[in-house]
Amino acid sequence: MNVASVDDHELNCKLMDGFAIAVQVLLGTIVVASLLFKRFRERPRRPIVIWFMDTSKQGFAALIVHFVNVALSDLSSSNGHRDSNNPCVWYFLNIMLDTTIGVAILYMFLRILHSMAYMCGITDMHSGDYGNPPRFYPWYKQLNLFIIAWVLVKTTVVLALESIPAFATLGKWLLQPLIDSHNVRLQVLVVMLVIPLIMNIVQAWLTDAVIKARLHQYKSTLSINQEEDVMSIMIDEDDTHSRLSTSVDSLNDLAFNHSSSASGLAFGISSTGIAIAPKNGFSPVNATDLDRL
């Protein structure tokens, strides 16, 4: 019995040995690279400072959640849990719940926390908006709120795993082929690299969409001012041209109505000034003559 117990323990994966740590570092590098790729595909693209602030919030929270998952997995397996004593099974279950329904729960908690911050009069809590120019303090407050939201998510996930035994049974059944292979490193590769690689990239993209600000908030003050100046000039030009065109038409009408019948002359406005011409040969001024002024 003791031999079987030792054999079972030997077949369980280890989440914090040198090989597992190397796998985790590789996973983190790939996830960050995927976020960089996502940034370069954005149209318009967020400034690098804004992107770094958004991504760093994810990074800090992800590190905390990762180590919590590792600790919970080791704890569940070492306590002789009735469903499985393999930490890879528990890590697999945590990562699957975190990256699926966990994102929806995260969004819900973020909405609640933002509403509470608004009611308490706490400023600079609009996710992804750090001021212009970006400042550290708004980012720091949003980071703390984001971490609190993830703590609430993990609490919900842990309660679900403990109260619904079917999760552990399903996880063990899905990983049984790996466990039967008696290859501990293969378990670590699949559970801590292959599956999280797919799920974490999806989670990171979804979370990034949740926490980033609306598109117009990423524009710099200079760009906004330039757009406003150009629009103002265009509006002023159109308004001035319209008023001048109206004045020209009025003067032409006035010239026709008050032309001298005795002399047979008529007055009008041309591109060079006031025109005096025979009544039969006078042509009203067109508004496009103004373009030559």
Order of alpha helices (4+ residues) and beta strands (2+ residues): alpha-alpha-alpha-alpha-alpha-alpha-alpha-alpha-alpha-alpha-beta-beta
